[in-house]
Amino acid sequence: MKLYIDEAGRWPLAWPMHIGIVLPLKKFDKTPFKDSKKLSERQREALFPKIEKLQSDGKIIFAIWTVTNTEIDKLWMTKALNLAIKRWISKILKSTKALLSDRRGAGGEVTVAITKKELTIRQKENNETIELVIDWNNKFWLDKDLWIPVQTVIKWDDKIKEISIASILAKVSRDRIMENEIDKKYPKYNFKKHKWYWTKEHRDAIIKYWPCKIHRKLFLRKIFGKEKSYQ
């Protein structure tokens, strides 16, 4: 079982980072899909319902999750990505009802956890191994709760179509939230125009109006310096 992963919004100055994860179940036509960066906004939006149709037809399962600016500030980028991947994997594997089971946390919330022994037994019972394929430039394991090997590929978004689909899911979901919610909530930063990236207009707005709640403190150090308080 291979899960394909890509993200959108890894380096902008503000939350969120979105990650798409795709589990193919059956063969399907992959030709329309390209790396989201090579598609216009209109093209990405047109492909999104086609991806949803693939899921409703039982050809793929996909999940989308966000990593907040608070999580990025606390964990730094790679560990924050690990956390998000763990969440998405849990969601997808729960959907397959093959490997992971619900457990209740201390607060009564449903959580997903599995031990190395349980994962080994269940993979053996299902006669398959889980592997992650991610567009990322370093190799890592998820964390101590999920013993799943990771295959990293660099700039293969357009060669591995499942990663292309994951990139479209991440990019479209991120842009929708930014335009429909965040830009309206914080209009003076003009997020819709610069999409949270390091443009001069964005940096000037941060200096003029001060950072808002969704800006990443981890990155603001490069604007204000390590010693200056911007809280």
N, CA, C and O of each residue as an XYZ file, in Angstrom:
924
protein
N       0.852     -1.187      0.000
C       0.000      0.000      0.000
C       0.892      1.243      0.000
O       1.678      1.441      0.926
N       0.774      2.080     -1.036
C       1.554      3.312     -1.109
C       0.632      4.520     -0.948
O      -0.425      4.612     -1.573
N       1.061      5.427     -0.102
C       0.351      6.684      0.100
C       1.203      7.805     -0.484
O       2.400      7.888     -0.208
N       0.587      8.664     -1.289
C       1.306      9.719     -1.992
C       0.960     11.073     -1.378
O      -0.208     11.376     -1.136
N       1.988     11.884     -1.130
C       1.810     13.087     -0.317
C       2.497     14.297     -0.955
O       3.602     14.192     -1.487
N       1.821     15.444     -0.891
C       2.456     16.716     -1.255
C       1.810     17.821     -0.441
O       0.733     17.644      0.127
N       2.485     18.970     -0.390
C       2.003     20.067      0.457
C       1.922     21.368     -0.328
O       2.472     21.497     -1.421
N       1.220     22.326      0.264
C       1.162     23.697     -0.262
C       1.284     24.649      0.917
O       0.670     24.443      1.964
N       2.075     25.683      0.735
C       2.228     26.666      1.808
C       3.285     26.292      2.818
O       3.109     26.527      4.014
N       4.394     25.706      2.357
C       5.454     25.313      3.294
C       6.195     26.531      3.830
O       6.524     26.577      5.015
N       6.466     27.527      2.970
C       7.352     28.621      3.377
C       6.720     29.996      3.505
O       7.449     30.933      3.828
N       5.434     30.197      3.281
C       4.861     31.536      3.458
C       4.980     32.058      4.884
O       5.331     31.320      5.806
N       4.683     33.332      5.045
C       4.817     33.994      6.341
C       3.629     33.740      7.264
O       3.667     34.107      8.439
N       2.585     33.119      6.745
C       1.383     32.939      7.563
C       0.771     31.554      7.362
O       1.007     30.891      6.352
N      -0.008     31.143      8.335
C      -0.754     29.883      8.331
C      -1.795     29.915      7.231
O      -2.191     30.993      6.788
N      -2.256     28.727      6.771
C      -1.823     27.387      7.147
C      -0.924     26.743      6.101
O      -0.793     27.251      4.988
N      -0.305     25.619      6.465
C       0.285     24.733      5.476
C      -0.704     23.586      5.270
O      -1.175     22.979      6.231
N      -1.005     23.306      4.028
C      -1.938     22.229      3.713
C      -1.182     21.049      3.102
O      -0.214     21.235      2.364
N      -1.626     19.855      3.413
C      -1.029     18.651      2.839
C      -2.136     17.766      2.293
O      -3.149     17.522      2.949
N      -1.913     17.292      1.069
C      -2.830     16.335      0.468
C      -2.189     14.955      0.499
O      -0.979     14.822      0.317
N      -2.994     13.940      0.726
C      -2.495     12.565      0.742
C      -3.463     11.698     -0.041
O      -4.677     11.795      0.137
N      -2.934     10.858     -0.899
C      -3.747     10.070     -1.818
C      -3.396      8.592     -1.702
O      -2.226      8.210     -1.723
N      -4.424      7.780     -1.581
C      -4.274      6.322     -1.591
C      -5.017      5.783     -2.810
O      -6.247      5.745     -2.797
N      -4.305      5.358     -3.876
C      -4.988      4.793     -5.039
C      -5.509      3.392     -4.737
O      -4.830      2.584     -4.103
N      -6.717      3.124     -5.200
C      -7.344      1.814     -4.981
C      -7.536      1.045     -6.281
O      -7.430     -0.182     -6.301
N      -7.821      1.765     -7.371
C      -8.044      1.135     -8.674
C      -7.363      1.966     -9.756
O      -6.947      3.097     -9.506
N      -7.251      1.411    -10.944
C      -6.680      2.148    -12.059
C      -7.634      3.255    -12.485
O      -8.852      3.090    -12.434
N      -7.066      4.397    -12.912
C      -7.869      5.515    -13.398
C      -7.039      6.337    -14.375
O      -5.817      6.201    -14.433
N      -7.709      7.190    -15.141
C      -7.041      8.035    -16.130
C      -6.271      9.146    -15.409
O      -6.867      9.996    -14.747
N      -4.954      9.131    -15.542
C      -4.112     10.095    -14.839
C      -3.678     11.268    -15.721
O      -3.061     12.215    -15.233
N      -3.994     11.209    -16.994
C      -3.452     12.205    -17.934
C      -3.818     13.652    -17.627
O      -3.005     14.533    -17.907
N      -5.007     13.959    -17.063
C      -5.326     15.386    -16.852
C      -4.513     16.047    -15.755
O      -4.471     17.274    -15.675
N      -3.870     15.260    -14.910
C      -3.284     15.809    -13.693
C      -1.821     16.196    -13.883
O      -1.025     15.446    -14.449
N      -1.494     17.388    -13.394
C      -0.133     17.912    -13.429
C       0.186     18.529    -12.080
O      -0.704     18.757    -11.260
N       1.463     18.796    -11.861
C       1.883     19.512    -10.662
C       1.091     20.812    -10.563
O       0.966     21.544    -11.546
N       0.559     21.098     -9.382
C      -0.305     22.272     -9.207
C       0.386     23.573     -9.602
O      -0.275     24.518    -10.034
N       1.717     23.630     -9.457
C       2.447     24.857     -9.792
C       2.452     25.110    -11.298
O       2.697     26.235    -11.734
N       2.182     24.077    -12.096
C       2.169     24.217    -13.549
C       0.754     24.432    -14.089
O       0.537     24.459    -15.301
N      -0.193     24.583    -13.184
C      -1.583     24.795    -13.566
C      -2.042     26.175    -13.111
O      -1.565     26.693    -12.102
N      -2.970     26.769    -13.859
C      -3.566     28.026    -13.433
C      -4.589     27.746    -12.334
O      -4.987     26.602    -12.118
N      -5.002     28.794    -11.652
C      -6.016     28.627    -10.612
C      -7.298     28.031    -11.191
O      -7.926     27.178    -10.565
N      -7.677     28.472    -12.362
C      -8.899     27.954    -13.005
C      -8.736     26.466    -13.326
O      -9.670     25.688    -13.129
N      -7.569     26.067    -13.814
C      -7.336     24.654    -14.134
C      -7.370     23.785    -12.878
O      -7.929     22.689    -12.886
N      -6.767     24.285    -11.803
C      -6.780     23.522    -10.554
C      -8.208     23.346    -10.033
O      -8.590     22.262     -9.592
N      -8.983     24.421    -10.091
C     -10.365     24.356     -9.619
C     -11.190     23.387    -10.469
O     -12.086     22.718     -9.954
N     -10.891     23.311    -11.770
C     -11.621     22.407    -12.653
C     -11.270     20.942    -12.365
O     -12.104     20.053    -12.536
N     -10.047     20.704    -11.932
C      -9.611     19.330    -11.649
C     -10.074     18.841    -10.280
O     -10.201     17.636    -10.062
N     -10.325     19.761     -9.366
C     -10.674     19.369     -8.003
C     -11.918     18.467     -7.963
O     -11.879     17.421     -7.315
N     -13.028     18.838     -8.638
C     -14.186     17.943     -8.619
C     -13.935     16.598     -9.295
O     -14.579     15.604     -8.958
N     -12.996     16.560    -10.253
C     -12.648     15.289    -10.882
C     -11.962     14.365     -9.868
O     -12.159     13.150     -9.883
N     -11.158     14.964     -8.996
C     -10.517     14.179     -7.929
C     -11.570     13.686     -6.945
O     -11.524     12.542     -6.494
N     -12.516     14.556     -6.618
C     -13.608     14.144     -5.725
C     -14.418     13.007     -6.343
O     -14.878     12.109     -5.637
N     -14.592     13.050     -7.677
C     -15.331     11.988     -8.376
C     -14.554     10.672     -8.310
O     -15.154      9.607     -8.161
N     -13.232     10.736     -8.418
C     -12.419      9.518     -8.295
C     -12.640      8.864     -6.937
O     -12.697      7.639     -6.828
N     -12.764      9.700     -5.896
C     -12.997      9.149     -4.573
C     -14.405      8.565     -4.451
O     -14.584      7.477     -3.903
N     -15.390      9.280     -4.956
C     -16.766      8.783     -4.860
C     -16.953      7.507     -5.677
O     -17.817      6.689     -5.361
N     -16.143      7.333     -6.732
C     -16.198      6.118     -7.545
C     -15.375      4.977     -6.956
O     -15.331      3.883     -7.520
N     -14.727      5.229     -5.830
C     -13.957      4.196     -5.164
C     -12.604      3.901     -5.789
O     -12.033      2.833     -5.568
N     -12.083      4.859     -6.580
C     -10.791      4.640     -7.240
C      -9.620      5.159     -6.411
O      -8.500      4.664     -6.537
N      -9.876      6.145     -5.572
C      -8.859      6.641     -4.647
C      -9.535      6.985     -3.322
O     -10.756      7.119     -3.243
N      -8.716      7.121     -2.295
C      -9.137      7.770     -1.057
C      -8.178      8.929     -0.852
O      -6.966      8.760     -0.987
N      -8.705     10.110     -0.525
C      -7.803     11.219     -0.240
C      -8.185     11.891      1.065
O      -9.315     11.776      1.539
N      -7.224     12.589      1.628
C      -7.445     13.366      2.840
C      -6.671     14.671      2.719
O      -5.641     14.737      2.049
N      -7.184     15.711      3.380
C      -6.516     17.018      3.416
C      -6.497     17.467      4.867
O      -7.492     17.347      5.583
N      -5.352     17.985      5.289
C      -5.239     18.466      6.660
C      -4.414     19.740      6.656
O      -3.722     20.037      5.682
N      -4.489     20.494      7.751
C      -3.683     21.712      7.852
C      -2.741     21.633      9.037
O      -3.020     20.976     10.040
N      -1.621     22.320      8.894
C      -0.705     22.522     10.009
C      -0.770     24.003     10.346
O      -0.484     24.842      9.491
N      -1.133     24.335     11.554
C      -1.317     25.735     11.922
C       0.016     26.433     12.130
O       1.055     25.791     12.282
N      -0.033     27.755     12.134
C       1.181     28.521     12.395
C       1.722     28.239     13.800
O       2.935     28.250     14.012
N       0.836     27.990     14.749
C       1.266     27.678     16.119
C       2.053     26.381     16.159
O       3.069     26.286     16.848
N       1.585     25.375     15.418
C       2.287     24.095     15.368
C       3.637     24.227     14.681
O       4.612     23.600     15.094
N       3.696     25.044     13.631
C       4.963     25.273     12.935
C       5.947     25.996     13.849
O       7.125     25.643     13.901
N       5.467     27.007     14.569
C       6.325     27.741     15.499
C       6.870     26.828     16.595
O       8.021     26.961     17.012
N       6.051     25.924     17.044
C       6.429     25.049     18.158
C       7.337     23.910     17.721
O       8.297     23.572     18.413
N       7.029     23.315     16.562
C       7.697     22.081     16.152
C       8.758     22.282     15.077
O       9.573     21.389     14.846
N       8.764     23.440     14.413
C       9.556     23.693     13.225
C       8.976     22.894     12.068
O       8.094     22.057     12.261
N       9.470     23.153     10.879
C       8.762     22.717      9.678
C       8.672     21.205      9.501
O       7.582     20.677      9.284
N       9.793     20.505      9.589
C       9.755     19.068      9.297
C       8.927     18.310     10.315
O       8.158     17.423      9.943
N       9.066     18.638     11.597
C       8.280     17.953     12.621
C       6.802     18.293     12.511
O       5.942     17.458     12.793
N       6.509     19.524     12.101
C       5.112     19.899     11.891
C       4.530     19.114     10.720
O       3.380     18.677     10.766
N       5.331     18.940      9.673
C       4.900     18.136      8.535
C       4.672     16.692      8.966
O       3.694     16.064      8.559
N       5.572     16.172      9.786
C       5.404     14.813     10.317
C       4.072     14.660     11.034
O       3.356     13.679     10.833
N       3.745     15.642     11.873
C       2.502     15.595     12.629
C       1.304     15.551     11.689
O       0.377     14.764     11.882
N       1.334     16.406     10.670
C       0.223     16.444      9.723
C       0.106     15.139      8.957
O      -0.996     14.627      8.761
N       1.239     14.595      8.521
C       1.214     13.333      7.785
C       0.640     12.227      8.658
O      -0.146     11.403      8.192
N       1.033     12.214      9.908
C       0.494     11.199     10.816
C      -1.026     11.317     10.910
O      -1.725     10.304     10.905
N      -1.539     12.535     10.995
C      -2.988     12.739     11.061
C      -3.667     12.216      9.803
O      -4.684     11.527      9.880
N      -3.106     12.543      8.648
C      -3.737     12.156      7.393
C      -3.673     10.656      7.169
O      -4.631     10.038      6.703
N      -2.526     10.082      7.509
C      -2.404      8.627      7.378
C      -3.432      7.940      8.257
O      -4.082      6.979      7.846
N      -3.567      8.444      9.463
C      -4.541      7.866     10.384
C      -5.937      7.937      9.790
O      -6.704      6.978      9.869
N      -6.264      9.082      9.192
C      -7.595      9.250      8.612
C      -7.816      8.277      7.461
O      -8.869      7.645      7.370
N      -6.820      8.158      6.581
C      -6.976      7.280      5.421
C      -7.004      5.814      5.835
O      -7.825      5.040      5.343
N      -6.109      5.436      6.736
C      -6.072      4.035      7.143
C      -7.319      3.658      7.920
O      -7.771      2.514      7.862
N      -7.872      4.611      8.644
C      -9.154      4.360      9.307
C     -10.241      4.126      8.270
O     -11.129      3.296      8.467
N     -10.167      4.864      7.156
C     -11.163      4.705      6.106
C     -11.102      3.310      5.492
O     -12.131      2.759      5.102
N      -9.907      2.738      5.404
C      -9.773      1.404      4.817
C     -10.174      0.307      5.803
O     -10.410     -0.835      5.408
N     -10.250      0.660      7.088
C     -10.610     -0.288      8.143
C      -9.693     -1.515      8.136
O     -10.096     -2.613      8.519
N      -8.470     -1.302      7.697
C      -7.564     -2.440      7.561
C      -6.486     -2.488      8.625
O      -6.043     -3.565      9.024
N      -6.060     -1.302      9.090
C      -4.874     -1.304      9.943
C      -5.034     -0.602     11.276
O      -4.523     -1.079     12.290
N      -5.733      0.524     11.296
C      -5.787      1.301     12.520
C      -7.184      1.308     13.123
O      -8.179      1.211     12.405
N      -7.253      1.422     14.418
C      -8.542      1.441     15.108
C      -8.638      2.676     15.996
O      -7.626      3.219     16.438
N      -9.874      3.110     16.249
C     -10.096      4.266     17.116
C      -9.802      3.927     18.564
O     -10.068      2.820     19.032
N      -9.247      4.905     19.259
C      -9.083      4.786     20.701
C      -9.486      6.107     21.319
O      -9.433      7.144     20.657
N      -9.883      6.085     22.562
C     -10.303      7.309     23.237
C      -9.148      7.923     23.999
O      -8.444      7.240     24.742
N      -8.958      9.231     23.807
C      -7.921      9.938     24.540
C      -8.398     10.296     25.933
O      -9.524      9.986     26.322
N      -7.517     10.958     26.682
C      -7.838     11.308     28.069
C      -9.046     12.229     28.159
O      -9.789     12.190     29.140
N      -9.242     13.048     27.147
C     -10.379     13.971     27.155
C     -11.616     13.413     26.496
O     -12.605     14.125     26.322
N     -11.573     12.126     26.121
C     -12.722     11.499     25.506
C     -12.755     11.602     23.991
O     -13.644     11.045     23.346
N     -11.765     12.332     23.407
C     -11.745     12.490     21.967
C     -11.260     11.203     21.307
O     -10.533     10.419     21.916
N     -11.669     10.991     20.056
C     -11.217      9.819     19.316
C      -9.812     10.081     18.789
O      -9.582     11.073     18.098
N      -8.895      9.219     19.105
C      -7.536      9.334     18.610
C      -7.180      8.062     17.854
O      -7.909      7.071     17.909
N      -6.067      8.097     17.157
C      -5.605      6.916     16.449
C      -4.192      6.628     16.893
O      -3.327      7.502     16.848
N      -3.959      5.412     17.318
C      -2.623      5.035     17.756
C      -2.402      3.579     17.416
O      -3.351      2.801     17.318
N      -1.173      3.222     17.241
C      -0.841      1.837     16.949
C       0.597      1.590     17.379
O       1.448      2.467     17.237
N       0.867      0.418     17.896
C       2.225      0.082     18.299
C       2.946     -0.574     17.123
O       2.317     -1.001     16.155
N       4.253     -0.648     17.218
C       5.033     -1.295     16.164
C       4.608     -2.753     15.998
O       4.524     -3.257     14.878
N       4.339     -3.429     17.123
C       3.917     -4.825     17.065
C       2.577     -4.968     16.357
O       2.401     -5.853     15.520
N       1.622     -4.083     16.700
C       0.297     -4.132     16.071
C       0.387     -3.870     14.576
O      -0.266     -4.546     13.781
N       1.202     -2.881     14.192
C       1.345     -2.559     12.784
C       1.925     -3.747     12.022
O       1.468     -4.072     10.926
N       2.941     -4.396     12.613
C       3.565     -5.558     11.970
C       2.559     -6.683     11.787
O       2.491     -7.294     10.720
N       1.783     -6.957     12.821
C       0.788     -8.033     12.755
C      -0.271     -7.731     11.702
O      -0.626     -8.599     10.904
N      -0.778     -6.490     11.701
C      -1.872     -6.158     10.792
C      -1.408     -6.086      9.346
O      -2.159     -6.435      8.435
N      -0.172     -5.634      9.126
C       0.349     -5.640      7.760
C       0.507     -7.070      7.263
O       0.258     -7.358      6.092
N       0.918     -7.958      8.150
C       1.064     -9.365      7.791
C      -0.294     -9.986      7.488
O      -0.434    -10.749      6.532
N      -1.297     -9.656      8.306
C      -2.644    -10.187      8.098
C      -3.222     -9.727      6.763
O      -3.938    -10.475      6.097
N      -2.906     -8.488      6.377
C      -3.419     -7.947      5.124
C      -2.485     -8.202      3.945
O      -2.778     -7.822      2.811
N      -1.363     -8.847      4.228
C      -0.396     -9.214      3.196
C       0.045     -8.013      2.361
O       0.111     -8.088      1.134
N       0.346     -6.905      3.042
C       0.835     -5.734      2.350
C       1.625     -4.846      3.308
O       1.458     -4.899      4.526
N       2.486     -4.035      2.714
C       3.314     -3.121      3.488
C       2.937     -1.686      3.145
O       2.711     -1.351      1.983
N       2.873     -0.851      4.166
C       2.564      0.564      3.931
C       3.857      1.317      3.655
O       4.856      1.137      4.352
N       3.825      2.156      2.639
C       4.972      2.999      2.314
C       4.461      4.378      1.917
O       3.403      4.497      1.298
N       5.203      5.409      2.270
C       4.847      6.781      1.903
C       5.751      7.256      0.778
O       6.955      6.999      0.788
N       5.171      7.945     -0.187
C       5.946      8.578     -1.248
C       5.639     10.065     -1.173
O       4.493     10.479     -1.346
N       6.666     10.868     -0.914
C       6.449     12.287     -0.644
C       7.433     13.151     -1.417
O       8.601     12.798     -1.578
N       6.937     14.294     -1.893
C       7.799     15.261     -2.568
C       8.486     16.105     -1.498
O       7.961     17.134     -1.072
N       9.632     15.670     -1.080
C      10.347     16.312      0.022
C      11.828     16.037     -0.165
O      12.189     15.037     -0.785
N      12.692     16.891      0.350
C      14.105     16.783      0.026
C      14.958     16.102      1.093
O      16.186     16.131      1.012
N      14.326     15.493      2.084
C      15.127     14.688      3.021
C      14.312     13.507      3.503
O      13.081     13.542      3.491
N      14.996     12.470      3.925
C      14.331     11.226      4.285
C      14.060     11.231      5.784
O      14.914     11.630      6.575
N      12.877     10.791      6.166
C      12.548     10.767      7.583
C      11.502      9.699      7.861
O      10.808      9.240      6.954
N      11.399      9.316      9.111
C      10.330      8.434      9.546
C       9.282      9.308     10.211
O       9.593     10.387     10.715
N       8.063      8.848     10.212
C       7.002      9.690     10.750
C       7.254     10.056     12.190
O       7.604     11.202     12.473
N       7.090      9.129     13.111
C       7.489      9.315     14.487
C       7.367      7.980     15.185
O       7.080      6.967     14.546
N       7.580      7.965     16.483
C       7.669      6.687     17.174
C       6.344      5.931     17.215
O       6.327      4.743     17.537
N       5.230      6.599     16.894
C       3.931      5.929     16.933
C       3.587      5.206     15.638
O       2.737      4.315     15.641
N       4.225      5.570     14.540
C       3.959      4.926     13.261
C       5.279      4.533     12.615
O       6.047      5.402     12.204
N       5.550      3.254     12.520
C       6.806      2.785     11.943
C       6.590      2.538     10.458
O       6.430      1.397     10.025
N       6.587      3.605      9.692
C       6.305      3.500      8.268
C       7.459      4.113      7.476
O       7.782      5.282      7.688
N       8.086      3.367      6.578
C       9.198      3.918      5.799
C       8.725      4.941      4.785
O       7.603      4.867      4.284
N       9.599      5.900      4.487
C       9.261      7.002      3.598
C      10.210      7.021      2.406
O      11.429      6.944      2.562
N       9.630      7.125      1.218
C      10.415      7.295      0.000
C      10.274      8.742     -0.435
O       9.165      9.195     -0.718
N      11.377      9.472     -0.491
C      11.309     10.875     -0.890
C      11.703     11.024     -2.354
O      12.616     10.352     -2.832
N      11.012     11.900     -3.050
C      11.331     12.220     -4.432
C      11.365     13.734     -4.544
O      10.563     14.426     -3.917
N      12.291     14.249     -5.341
C      12.464     15.694     -5.454
C      12.011     16.153     -6.831
O      12.489     15.669     -7.856
N      11.065     17.111     -6.830
C      10.555     17.707     -8.063
C       9.991     16.655     -9.011
O      10.165     16.734    -10.227
N       9.319     15.680     -8.432
C       8.668     14.653     -9.233
C       7.166     14.833     -9.248
O       6.433     13.916     -9.618
N       6.698     16.005     -8.850
C       5.259     16.256     -8.774
C       4.571     15.922    -10.094
O       3.439     15.438    -10.110
N       5.274     16.187    -11.212
C       4.654     16.027    -12.517
C       4.884     14.634    -13.093
O       4.229     14.253    -14.062
N       5.801     13.873    -12.512
C       6.100     12.541    -13.025
C       5.268     11.474    -12.331
O       4.862     10.495    -12.956
N       5.016     11.661    -11.047
C       4.172     10.739    -10.302
C       2.813     11.411    -10.152
O       2.654     12.337     -9.357
N       1.840     10.941    -10.917
C       0.548     11.623    -11.003
C      -0.208     11.629     -9.679
O      -0.976     12.553     -9.410
N       0.000     10.617     -8.856
C      -0.650     10.607     -7.556
C      -0.158     11.761     -6.692
O      -0.922     12.329     -5.912
N       1.139     12.111     -6.836
C       1.669     13.269     -6.113
C       1.108     14.550     -6.718
O       0.845     15.512     -5.996
N       0.922     14.572     -8.049
C       0.287     15.723     -8.691
C      -1.106     15.956     -8.115
O      -1.491     17.093     -7.842
N      -1.853     14.877     -7.935
C      -3.203     14.989     -7.373
C      -3.131     15.525     -5.951
O      -3.911     16.396     -5.566
N      -2.185     14.996     -5.168
C      -2.014     15.470     -3.789
C      -1.676     16.956     -3.773
O      -2.153     17.694     -2.911
N      -0.851     17.398     -4.729
C      -0.469     18.816     -4.776
C      -1.668     19.695     -5.125
O      -1.802     20.795     -4.589
N      -2.537     19.226     -6.014
C      -3.745     19.985     -6.370
C      -4.682     20.079     -5.172
O      -5.229     21.146     -4.892
N      -4.869     18.970     -4.468
C      -5.719     18.972     -3.274
C      -5.227     19.986     -2.252
O      -6.011     20.752     -1.692
N      -3.910     19.981     -2.015
C      -3.335     20.879     -1.016
C      -3.452     22.336     -1.441
O      -3.837     23.194     -0.646
N      -3.118     22.610     -2.702
C      -3.112     23.987     -3.189
C      -4.516     24.578     -3.245
O      -4.727     25.705     -2.799
N      -5.474     23.838     -3.784
C      -6.838     24.351     -3.915
C      -7.462     24.580     -2.544
O      -8.090     25.613     -2.311
N      -7.294     23.628     -1.645
C      -7.888     23.790     -0.309
C      -7.272     24.971      0.422
O      -7.972     25.705      1.119
N      -5.971     25.157      0.269
C      -5.295     26.288      0.908
C      -5.795     27.611      0.349
O      -6.119     28.523      1.111
N      -5.862     27.726     -0.977
C      -6.274     28.987     -1.602
C      -7.728     29.320     -1.283
O      -8.076     30.490     -1.124
N      -8.566     28.312     -1.190
C      -9.979     28.557     -0.864
C     -10.126     29.158      0.536
O     -10.871     30.118      0.734
N      -9.422     28.593      1.483
C      -9.498     29.123      2.845
C      -8.941     30.544      2.903
O      -9.497     31.425      3.559
N      -7.832     30.740      2.199
C      -7.213     32.058      2.214
C      -8.150     33.114      1.636
O      -8.299     34.194      2.208
N      -8.781     32.806      0.507
C      -9.609     33.790     -0.178
C     -10.984     33.949      0.472
O     -11.508     35.061      0.542
N     -11.563     32.865      0.939
C     -12.937     32.909      1.448
C     -13.036     33.239      2.931
O     -14.075     33.703      3.401
N     -11.959     32.999      3.666
C     -12.018     33.217      5.105
C     -10.947     34.186      5.606
O     -11.265     35.230      6.176
N      -9.673     33.835      5.390
C      -8.585     34.602      6.002
C      -8.484     36.011      5.437
O      -8.314     36.966      6.195
N      -8.586     36.159      4.120
C      -8.465     37.486      3.518
C      -9.581     38.417      4.011
O      -9.352     39.610      4.210
N     -10.776     37.875      4.206
C     -11.899     38.683      4.697
C     -11.737     39.036      6.172
O     -12.169     40.099      6.617
N     -11.116     38.141      6.918
C     -10.935     38.384      8.344
C      -9.833     39.399      8.606
O      -9.917     40.178      9.555
N      -8.788     39.393      7.759
C      -7.651     40.314      7.933
C      -7.420     41.084      6.625
O      -6.388     40.885      5.986
N      -8.340     41.948      6.212
C      -8.258     42.584      4.879
C      -7.069     43.509      4.690
O      -6.595     43.671      3.565
N      -6.574     44.118      5.756
C      -5.501     45.101      5.585
C      -4.173     44.493      5.138
O      -3.282     45.217      4.694
N      -4.031     43.167      5.251
C      -2.790     42.521      4.803
C      -2.856     42.110      3.334
O      -1.832     41.764      2.746
N      -4.042     42.142      2.737
C      -4.221     41.802      1.321
C      -3.691     40.397      0.998
O      -2.997     40.192      0.003
N      -4.033     39.448      1.856
C      -3.560     38.072      1.683
C      -3.936     37.493      0.322
O      -3.165     36.737     -0.268
N      -5.107     37.842     -0.170
C      -5.587     37.262     -1.425
C      -4.636     37.560     -2.578
O      -4.495     36.751     -3.495
N      -3.986     38.721     -2.533
C      -3.096     39.118     -3.627
C      -1.760     38.394     -3.556
O      -1.327     37.796     -4.541
N      -1.106     38.441     -2.408
C       0.252     37.880     -2.335
C       0.283     36.457     -1.784
O       1.345     35.837     -1.721
N      -0.891     35.933     -1.381
C      -1.030     34.544     -0.946
C      -0.052     34.177      0.177
O       0.487     33.071      0.215
N       0.164     35.134      1.090
C       0.960     34.927      2.299
C       2.469     34.836      2.055
O       3.227     34.577      2.990
N       2.914     35.046      0.812
C       4.344     34.894      0.538
C       5.124     36.163      0.907
O       4.555     37.159      1.353
N       6.443     36.092      0.705
C       7.355     37.120      1.194
C       7.460     38.299      0.223
O       8.571     38.700     -0.124
N       6.362     38.850     -0.212
C       6.421     40.002     -1.096
C       6.717     41.259     -0.278
O       6.532     41.287      0.939
N       7.180     42.299     -0.977
C       7.448     43.559     -0.287
C       6.162     44.124      0.318
O       6.163     44.642      1.435
N       5.062     44.015     -0.439
C       3.779     44.516      0.060
C       3.392     43.816      1.375
O       2.923     44.463      2.311
N       3.588     42.512      1.433
C       3.235     41.762      2.639
C       4.135     42.155      3.809
O       3.658     42.386      4.920
N       5.427     42.227      3.552
C       6.371     42.587      4.621
C       6.107     44.007      5.131
O       6.174     44.264      6.333
N       5.810     44.917      4.213
C       5.509     46.298      4.622
C       4.235     46.357      5.467
O       4.153     47.127      6.424
N       3.237     45.533      5.102
C       1.979     45.517      5.861
C       2.204     44.977      7.273
O       1.607     45.458      8.236
N       3.068     43.977      7.382
C       3.379     43.424      8.702
C       4.046     44.477      9.580
O       3.718     44.612     10.759
N       4.981     45.219      8.998
C       5.671     46.256      9.761
C       4.710     47.392     10.132
O       4.784     47.939     11.233
N       3.820     47.737      9.217
C       2.883     48.839      9.457
C       1.796     48.474     10.467
O       1.503     49.244     11.382
N       1.201     47.292     10.291
C       0.049     46.920     11.109
C       0.378     45.933     12.232
O      -0.457     45.636     13.086
N       1.614     45.437     12.207
C       2.077     44.431     13.177
C       1.498     43.058     12.804
O       0.439     42.999     12.180
N       2.153     41.974     13.165
C       1.649     40.646     12.783
C       0.286     40.351     13.398
O      -0.027     40.797     14.502
N      -0.515     39.590     12.661
C      -1.796     39.136     13.205
C      -1.624     37.720     13.763
O      -0.519     37.177     13.772
N      -2.704     37.143     14.217
C      -2.632     35.858     14.929
C      -2.168     34.699     14.058
O      -1.677     33.697     14.579
N      -2.316     34.816     12.737
C      -1.970     33.667     11.886
C      -0.563     33.758     11.308
O      -0.143     32.845     10.597
N       0.177     34.823     11.587
C       1.550     34.896     11.103
C       2.449     33.932     11.871
O       2.228     33.656     13.050
N       3.456     33.432     11.183
C       4.375     32.458     11.768
C       5.530     33.186     12.458
O       6.350     33.829     11.804
N       5.583     33.077     13.762
C       6.644     33.741     14.518
C       8.014     33.232     14.111
O       8.998     33.972     14.140
N       8.072     31.971     13.735
C       9.336     31.368     13.326
C       9.974     32.127     12.175
O      11.195     32.276     12.123
N       9.140     32.612     11.243
C       9.649     33.321     10.074
C       9.732     34.830     10.286
O      10.498     35.510      9.604
N       8.952     35.357     11.223
C       8.958     36.799     11.465
C      10.303     37.291     11.985
O      10.610     38.480     11.901
N      11.094     36.382     12.518
C      12.429     36.765     13.010
C      13.278     37.387     11.907
O      14.132     38.234     12.170
N      13.032     36.954     10.663
C      13.817     37.475      9.550
C      13.405     38.895      9.183
O      14.131     39.597      8.479
N      12.232     39.316      9.663
C      11.768     40.679      9.406
C      12.111     41.598     10.574
O      12.585     42.716     10.373
N      11.872     41.122     11.787
C      12.064     41.963     12.974
C      13.387     41.717     13.697
O      13.790     42.510     14.548
N      14.064     40.610     13.355
C      15.272     40.263     14.094
C      14.937     39.395     15.282
O      13.816     39.438     15.788
N      15.885     38.614     15.729
C      15.663     37.655     16.807
C      15.343     38.320     18.153
O      14.621     37.761     18.978
N      15.895     39.530     18.358
C      15.776     40.140     19.672
C      14.506     40.998     19.829
O      14.052     41.230     20.949
N      13.943     41.461     18.720
C      12.806     42.383     18.789
C      11.514     41.624     19.055
O      11.258     40.592     18.435
N      10.713     42.124     19.963
C       9.435     41.479     20.278
C       8.384     41.907     19.270
O       8.250     43.093     18.969
N       7.641     40.943     18.749
C       6.566     41.247     17.821
C       5.281     40.577     18.267
O       4.372     40.381     17.460
N       5.192     40.223     19.544
C       3.995     39.553     20.054
C       2.926     40.591     20.390
O       1.836     40.232     20.835
